[in-house]
Each structure stands twice: as structure tokens, then as C-alpha cells.
């Protein structure tokens, strides 16, 4: 019977490009930038990599189809390279491919790289897919802010939350993330904001204002993984191992009937529960040291805190306002600034989240370093509230 991948795979090295408006660089240069940091961190040569996975969502403006752009840009040694795409969770999907290849014994050392050049689309927002049958029949709005604003309305109605309390909670989330991002030289946005700035910003989709929405950026991130035994033989530093990695995809029930009330992410709850079981975590509120979640919008982060079982259902606003998730709180969230400050180059985001957890566990996060974190969690979400893919990864020391 399958027992999962707990402690079967270690992170050997990671790298991350500077995120932002990278007009001077193509996707190829961004991949090289992230990879050079990762390969130096790993302390190996490119010829030692057995297989690679590339994640990118928008093939038209990023790197094109297939795995060849990664192989040629990095001069990989004629190994297999697989391009994957799973909406905004594409980065987590690439990491899963590399991790599973090592866990099953197919590879000794594997590489995952995520990249996106969204600024090259020439317009704001994420690239829009062509309309099929589902969108015009079932979606009340075609925009991401509009879809996630409905999540806020559903949560407020279910838990009898006033509009003012909800706005102040999501404003606090944005202020917290910007304060963290101001300490991160690789973030796109590195300036703190005030609650008044957030509350008085232009409205995008009620109740989400300008500062409640993540930006559009270019960026890349990379991870090199291997077995714990190989990692010990190559590096003197403390190991960071994968404790769990779970994905859950919508099966149509959210959009198919009214059993889902629109106030939470069904897939996130499933992926989180499976990941905690795989990692042996019984009480995540006490055991998780820090986490990165998919804060495409501040309301998404707030709802996800409950879906990850870190706040009890209906209580997250109290935790947020009490500073529970602040940098000096019990479980810091988005300690690097999150999507809110990095933006969301789709293929890169999932691996970028892991990069921060990896640095924190190794004590290498500089000005934003937390005190002795041992367990880091990442949550990567793709799609809309009514149809999505959720990825939860847990890594830890030793």
C-alpha cells in the first residue's frame, strides 16, 4: 500500500530571479538567472542532473511549447525535459514531477524550473483563455477580481461578517504582506503601505481594492532535488526534506449543484488534509512554523487560512486582526511578501513560495529571517473559486 513520499526527497539547491517588470530579459535569461543560483547552491555540475520539469502557463509569450527552451537555455546534458501546465499551480506541478521522479528511484537528481513573462502580453491582468461553453453559461463575470470578489461576498454572508470588518481584515493582510515585501530585494513591490492607503485605494471589484489584488510580473524560480543520502554526501548543511506534496482538482461539483456555498476552497481542504496525513501533522495550528499561500487576492489568503486548518472556520478575521499571521505572530504568512509583492508569473509562483520556505529553514533569509522555523507549508491555487486545482507542499528540517 502506498505510504507517500515523506522524507524520501531532499532539496539540494534552490534559486530565484528578481521578480518585476523585466523588460531587459527574456524568459530564457530569467530561467538562467534562477538556475545559476540553484546549481551553485546545490554544489553540483549540470551534467549530474538526470531529468527536468519546466512549468509555464502562457506559451505564446513565455517560452513556447515543450521542454526544449529549458534544455537549450541551460545547456542540459541531452536529458528528458517535460513541460507541465496546471493553471496557476503549474510551478507546484513541475516540482511534483521532479520530486516524484526521485522518490520512485527513476532519478538521482532532478530539476524543476518555473518561468513566466507576463509583462510581454502588453496588457494588465492574467492572459485570458478563449471562451468555451462554461464561461458564458455559468460564470457571472469573466474577470479574476470579479470571481474572487464573489468569494468575499459568500464568506461574509455565511459567517455574518459586516462589510467594514471584512474590508479591514483584508486590508490588514495587504499591509502585512507589503511590510514583509519591503524587506525582500527580489520582490517586485518593495514599499510598505498603510491601512488608510489600502482602504481608500481605487475599487477593482467590491470589496477588493487596488491593494487587495496581486500584480502582473516576470520571474523564474528553480529547485534541484535528490535523495537524502545523496544530499548528505554532497553538502555539509542541514537537510531540508519534503514531508508531503498533495494536489486536489475540482471535479465539477462546485459548479454543478448547490452543495458548495462559495465561501471556501473545497480542493484546498482536501489537499491540506492529505498533506497533513502524509507529513504526520496532527495539529497544524501548533506544528506549522510558517506558510506561503496563494494570495492572488487578499480575500483568497484569508479564506485559505481556514481551509488549511490554521484558523477555525468563521474565526480567521479575529486571528488576522490579532496579528496571528504577521511577521512577529505565531504563524507568519507571506514572510517574503507573497504574490502581493512578487506578482504572479504563473509558472514560477509555486516554486518561488518554496524558495522562501527553504531559505527560512536554513536560516538564510536575511533581514526577514524568522526564529528557528522547522516546518514550512506552501499552498498554490489555480483556476477560479468554482473550478480549481490546489497544491499543498510541506517541507521541514531533517
C-alpha positions, 0 to 999 in steps of 0.5 A: 500500500502506498505510504507517500513520499515523506522524507524520501526527497531532499532539496539540494539547491534552490534559486530565484530571479528578481521578480518585476517588470523585466523588460531587459530579459527574456524568459530564457535569461530569467530561467538562467538567472534562477538556475545559476543560483540553484546549481551553485547552491546545490554544489553540483555540475549540470551534467549530474542532473538526470531529468527536468520539469519546466512549468509555464502557463502562457506559451505564446509569450513565455517560452513556447511549447515543450521542454526544449527552451529549458534544455537549450537555455541551460545547456542540459546534458541531452536529458528528458525535459517535460513541460507541465501546465496546471493553471496557476499551480503549474510551478507546484506541478513541475516540482511534483514531477521532479520530486516524484521522479526521485522518490520512485528511484527513476532519478538521482537528481532532478530539476524543476524550473518555473518561468513566466513573462507576463509583462510581454502580453502588453496588457494588465491582468492574467492572459485570458483563455478563449471562451468555451461553453462554461464561461458564458453559461455559468460564470457571472463575470469573466474577470479574476477580481470579479470571481474572487470578489464573489468569494468575499461576498459568500464568506461574509454572508455565511459567517455574518461578517459586516462589510467594514470588518471584512474590508479591514481584515483584508486590508490588514493582510495587504499591509502585512504582506507589503511590510514583509515585501519591503524587506525582500530585494527580489520582490517586485513591490518593495514599499510598505503601505498603510491601512488608510492607503489600502482602504481608500485605494481605487475599487477593482471589484467590491470589496477588493481594492487596488491593494487587495489584488496581486500584480502582473510580473516576470520571474523564474524560480528553480529547485534541484532535488535528490535523495537524502543520502545523496544530499548528505554526501554532497553538502555539509548543511542541514537537510531540508526534506519534503514531508508531503506534496498533495494536489486536489482538482475540482471535479465539477461539483462546485459548479454543478449543484448547490452543495458548495456555498462559495465561501471556501476552497473545497480542493484546498481542504482536501489537499491540506488534509492529505498533506497533513496525513502524509507529513504526520501533522496532527495539529497544524495550528501548533506544528506549522512554523510558517506558510506561503499561500496563494494570495492572488487576492487578499480575500483568497489568503484569508479564506485559505487560512481556514481551509488549511486548518490554521484558523477555525472556520468563521474565526480567521478575521479575529486571528488576522486582526490579532496579528496571528499571521504577521511577521512577529505572530505565531504563524507568519504568512507571506514572510517574503511578501507573497504574490502581493509583492512578487506578482504572479508569473504563473509558472514560477509562483509555486516554486518561488513560495518554496524558495522562501520556505527553504531559505527560512529553514536554513536560516538564510533569509536575511533581514526577514529571517524568522526564529528557528522555523522547522516546518514550512507549508506552501499552498498554490491555487489555480483556476477560479473559486468554482473550478480549481486545482490546489497544491499543498507542499510541506517541507521541514528540517531533517 
